[in-house]
Amino acid sequence: MAKGKSGGRKIEITPTLVVGLGGTGMRVLSLFKQKIELLCGSEAPVGFFGIDTDDERLPGAQLSPSEFALCECPLADDVIRAAESGQGYEDIQRWWIPGMKPGKIQKGAKMKRAVGRLACYYNFPDKIEIPLRRQIRNLTRQYSPEEEARWPFRVRHKTIRVYVVGSLCGGTGGGFFFDMAVAVRHAIQDVAGVDLKVCLAGILVLPRGFVDVVPMEFQRSKVRANFYAGLREIEFLHRSYEKFSDPESDLAINIGGTPMRLRVPPFDWVYLVDTINEASQNISMPQLWSMIASNLCLEVYSSVTNNVQESILANVTPDTVYASFSVASLRVPVNEILEYCALRCAREVLEERICHSRPETTELDEIAKFMTDNTLFQGSEQVLSAFLLDSCKRGRKTAVQSDISRQSAGKALLLANREKQALESEKKGIPAVHDGLSKATGKKADAVEAEARKKIKEMLADQSGTYGIEFMIRFCRHLEKTCIAIFNSLDKQASEIDTNALQKQVEAAYLDLQQTLKDQGSWIVKICDRGRSAQRCYESWAAAMNRGTSESLRKAALIQAGKVFQRLQEVATRSKESLKKMAAQVDGVAKECMEEAEGIRRELDPEEKPSVLVTNVISGDEVPRIYDKIRKDVDLGQFVSLIKADRSIDWVNVRIDDMGGTLERELLPAIRDVFLPHMEKLDVFSAVEEYGTTTVQRWVKEALAQSSPFCNWNPVRGKRDVFSMTIVGVADEGRHKSYLGDIGEGKTCKVASTGDSYEIVIHSLTAGYPASSVSGLGQDQDDRFHYERWIQKAKADPGEHVHVDKRWLNPDGTPWIPDIE
């Protein structure tokens, strides 16, 4: 099923044949076949034909036997001997350079252009001409109205477009490039007649990308020399094609025994494509292959086609037949969008069906304040005050406030004896105080826990939606931190409190008081001195007693507080685990929904597209990846903050037990009702605007900056009035142009429909430069320098020739065709 849609309007397709020559052409062809069939289906009037002397594995779609010609020639030496002796192969003998030894032509032409040409000429009648004519016949036939009605495009009749893709740097592509253009024109005229409008474009890859990957210096030199020689030949054919139309001329091109006269130049225009663009930014060869394939898709299946073709033809002449292009493909990562939408829709439905509303922050603050402010220490201080008021404080007040007398001193001793006896009735000293305080703080701790449980239960039963898992999770974290702090404090206090030392200190103070009041058992000593001594001893004892009870109180309170917080944490954790189970159930619903949507997506777009936003541009990292945030948002933790239990923990448990049936009956259909219609209308624009962190206009502008044409032109040696334009291809120009706004910024920038709802494509074009303007080709430049070195080698060794035809050579082996300049 074709993916491309354009608001119900059909894009017009011109029947197109793409021919891939050699390793470069074959790789581009396979990627193009993969892309175009995914875009508009296998029914599209597009033909694929590859020619190579090797059958390497291809990076994209594999070609059928009728779409590929393997042109090996194991007996090439025998063919040459037969040609040179006049025993056949006259078309090869006409141009073969004497003295060259082809050897066995298998697994490539080994960068020898004449050898690649030999293999293609040898196999032309059977392996090239017959399937080529079949392809042309299929492309030019009349389609029935029923066929065209079911296609997502309409066919442009009485016209055919041909692209010949390859490189002049190697053997096969470089050897047969212009011959293939001539053969295609001849076959179209022979099969379809002269009334058919033919547009034939060449796509040539410049040497820079090959120079970067070949291992040895002599190979790099050969790459540059081959390209320069091949471009000189194409220049010559375009400027002097009339010489080949003369039946008496020795320059006639005969392939397979058939003379093919040139009535027009071989190519209407030639794309020259480099791995470096006009902004001096580089890409790799695989990126270049993909970029060329994307450009072919853009020109075949979109309304960009007419803009490009008419603009080029109106701005090129025989001496400026060259053009360049760049393609920036802004692609939505469909898998991530689907996942995000599924989770997002599931969340919205759950908010409506279960959550009602989100918990307010003030509610959480209220509970946290209750748990921290209403501590056990406040209650324990009350216990301590009452204890001291009833015991040692009362006695100390009596001693301090009364007159210093024998009677008051005796009362102090009597009070101390009573208090001491009371402490020693069950246990002795400080341990008795500790035990009493533990009981008192334990009661307070139970009251705090009961109050906290009551508060939690009230919030669970709150119908207004003020409680949810978000609060429970945060509350559990708060409890956990509090418990850790209490237990750490408890451990520290326990290590610092020396109960035995405190008890000895109290006992010593009491003995001092008792000894002072006895004093030999006689009351002869002055009462006031003895009274003051008794007061000081009593105050010392009371202070020691107060200090001991405070330390004991703190320790007891910490122990009880730890127990309370631990119990509350267990309650909260059980609730959290139950609600996490519910979240897992919802996650299952979202995944099931997403799987169903994946099935729909595979029908629309079976290709597993990479999760990148920008392809075929300098570096995807330089354009903001607007979906980074989406991946972070797609986290099951978001459900933990959204699923609300609207009654109690018991209700939650019952709800979870019944969740399986509830999901099937209520939630899953609801999610699907929301999700699937949303996915049907989702395209690159709505996805970016709705889920992205930027706008479509800004996104496209940032990509435009990286879309300089990929040919390193030298404008100093070229024309000043070159033609340049940028086309932004959107799914539907009429519907989507408003997203882009003013993106031209004063330059020639157009918006055109592509029919592809998943991509925005930017096509930057330069046309009108002469070949001599390409960096590296001119006087004293690298390509020309290496070419001249190989010409010198060829004078001594015919096997070193970089040209494909002896008719281009002078008797001394130097080329007679004009320089590019």
Secondary structure, DSSP 8 states (H G I E B T S, - for coil): ------TT--EEE--EEEEEEHHHHHHHHHHHHHHHHHHH-TTSSEEEEEEESS----SS----GGGEEE--BTTHHHHHHHHHTTSS-HHHHTT--TT-----B-S--TT-HHHHHHHHHHHIIIIIIHHHHHHHHHHTS---HHHHHTSSEEE-TTEEEEEEEEESSSSHHHHHHHHHHHHHHHHHHHHH-TTSEEEEEEEEE-THHHHTT-SSHHHHHHHHHHHHHHHHHHHHHHHSTHHHH-TT-TT-EEETTEEE--SS-S-SEEEEE-SB-TT--B--HHHHHHHHHHHHHHHHSSTHHHHHHHHHHHH--TTS-EEEEEEEEEE--HHHHHHHHHHHHHHHHHIIIIISS---HHHHHHHHHHHHHS-HHHHHHHHHHHHHHHTHHHHHHHHHHS-SSHHHHHHHHHHHHHHHHHHTTTS-HHHHHHHHHHHHHHHHHHHHHHHHHHHHHHHHT-TTS---HHHHHHHHHHHHHHHHHHHHHHHHHHHH--HHHHHHHHHHHHHHHHHHHHGGG---S-HHHHHHHHHHHHHHHHHHHHHHHHHHHHHHHHHHHHHHHHHHHHHHHHHHHHHHHHHHHHHHHHHHHHHHHHHHHHHH--S---S-SEESSS-GGGS--TTHHHHHH--THHHHTT----S-HHHHHHHHHTHHHHIIIIIHHHHHHHHHHHHHH--HHHHHHHH-SS-HHHHHHHHHTT---SS-B-GGGS-SS-EEEEEEEES-HHHHHHHH-S--TTS-EEEEE---TTEEEEEEEEEEE-GGGBTTSSTT-HHHHHHHHHHHHHHH-GGG--SS-GGGB-TTS-B-S----
